């Protein structure tokens, strides 16, 4: 799955993510509309870009990911103004002139077209197709291979195939994935205990409530 670089992050604001866009094109997810602000159509943003001033310039147009029932489904959204209010990113958009109109867009995700051949200008950033197929190394031992990247609201997840029947979801944050070596075809993980280990079955050696081992009779 090719796309815009994924970036290590600990929170949505510091993590730029990519997933297949609603149009089927390769697109970059740059933000989410989270809350109406004031009475004139302003909307607070959750950012998925390290360059909001460059992405949200007046005239910038986004593809919207909204439910099919939304009046904005299939329509573009164009920036009229971007500003910071009390340290929060806020944007005004064409055709959104009051609070009621802003409320219709809450939880919408904003996408822009992205050229996957263009080199990334951000540090620690990779395209999905660069991550898929990498060997996953833990303590010098290969423990699996990345088979896809899932993009969640809070963070990205690397889906690692560890054997024919099991996959492990690894949060793509620097604390757990400290090294990505694209030329070497691998990434290094330092996962918390239990992330890669199989959990024993619940029936392993456990008696049902009320049952006693015959050898315990008379104990």
N, C-alpha and C positions, 0 to 999 in steps of 0.2 A: 504494500500500500504506500505509494509515493505521496509526498506532500511537503508542507512547510516544516522547517526544523522544529523538533521538540526541544524544550529547554528544561534543564534541571530546575526544580522549584519546590518550595516548602508550602506554598499557598497558591490559590488561584491567581492572585495579583502578580506573583512572580513567575508564573508558569504559562508559557505560550504553547498551545496545543493544536494538533491537527487531527481531523477525522474526515471521512468522506462527506462532502457538503451536500445539501439538499438537491442541488442541481446536477450532481454527478460529476462536476468539474473538480479539479484540484484547487482547493481553496484554503485560505488561512482563517482560522477562527480568532478574531482579535478582541472580542468583548461580549459581554452579556448585559442587558438592560435590567436593572435590579429594583429601581424604586423611582416613582414620580417625585419631582422636587419643585415645590412652589406651584403656582397657578398658571404659568405661561408655557407649559409643555416641556420643561427641562426634565431630564432623566439621568439619574445616577448610574454610573457604569461600573461593572466589574471587569478589569482589564486583563487581557491575555496577550499583551504586547509590551515590550520594553520601550517602545517609541510612540506613546499615545499622541503627542503633539504632531508627529509625522503622519500617523494613520488617520487622525480625526480632524484633518484640515477642512475648512469650508469647501463644499463641493464633492468631498469624498463620498462615494456611494457604496452601500453594502447590500449583499444578499441576506435576506432574513430567514432564519430557521424558527418558524412558529407553527402552531397547530393548524391543520387545514380549516378549522372553524374560525380562525382569526380573520378579521377584515383586512389584515396586512399580508395574508398568505399570497405568495407569488409576486409581491410588490417589492421594489427596491426602497432603500431608506438612505436619504442624503443628508449629510451634516450641514447645518447652518452655522453653528458656533460650538466651540469647545472651550471649557474653562475649568479651573479648580475652585471649589467652594469648600472652605473649611477642611482642606486637604483631601477632599473627595472629588474624583473626576466626574464632571457633569457635561452633558451635551444637549444641544437643541437641534432638532431635525426639521427638514422641510415637510410641511403638511401636518405637523404636530404642534398645535398652537395653544392648547389648554391642557389642564390636568386630566380631563376625561380621555382625550386622545393619547396622552402619555400612558395612562393606565392600560390601554389596549395593547401596549408593546412590552409590558413588564414580563420578564423571563425570556424575551426573544434573544437569540444568539446572532451575532453579527459576523459575516464572512466577507472576504475579498478574494478576488482571483489572485493566484500566486504562480509564478514561473519556477518550476522545480529545478530548472537548469541553472538558475541564477545562484551564485554562491551566497551563503548566509553571511551577513555582516555582524552577527551576534556571536559572542563567545559561548562555548559549551552548547552548541545548537546542532541538531541533526535532523535529517529527514527520516520519516518512518521507514522508507525502503532501505535506508542505511543501517537501521537498527535490526530489522528483521533478518534472521539468518546468522546473527552473531552468536558465537559460543559464549556461554555464561560460565565464568570461572570463579570458584570460591576456594580460598586457601590454596591456590595453585592447582586445583583440580577442576576439570570441566564437569559441571553438574547439569547442563542442559543447553538449550538453544532457544533464542527468541523467535517466536512464530508469528507474533503480531503485537501491535500496540493499541491498547484501548484508551480512550480519552474520556475521563470522568470530570464532573464539575470541579472537584477539589484538586485532582492531580492526574497525571498519566500513569498507566499501569503497563508494565512489560509482561506479556504472557509468555512464560518460559515452559517449553516442553521438556520434562525431565525423563520420561520414558514413554512407552507406547500407550499407556493408559492414564497418565497424570500430567496435568499442567499446574504451574504455580504462578500466582499473580504477584508481581514484584513492583512496589511503588517506585516510580522513576524519580527519586529524589537523591541528592548527592550523598546523604548520610548512608544510603543503602547501595547506591551504584556510584562509587567514588571515581571510577575510571571507565571511559569509553574509548576503545582503541579500534577505530574504523580500519586503518591499514592492516592491523594485526588480526582483524576478524574476530574480536572478542570484546567483552566487557567484564569488569570485575564487580562482584557483589560482596557486601559484608552484611548479610541479612540478620535480623534478630533470631534468637533461638526458636526453632519450631516452624520457621517459614518453609524450609525445604524438607524437613523430616516428616515422614508419614506418621499420622496419629494412630496408635494401636486401636484395634476394634474394641468397641465398648463391651463385647462379650468375652474378652480375654480374661479368664480366671475369675470373673465376677459371678457370684451366686445370686439367684433371684431372691428378693426379700422374703424372709420367712423360711428359706431353705437352709439346712445344715448339712455339712459334710458328714457322712457316716462315721468317719474316723474320729469325729469330734464328740461322738456319743459318750456321755458320762464324764466329759471334761469338766 
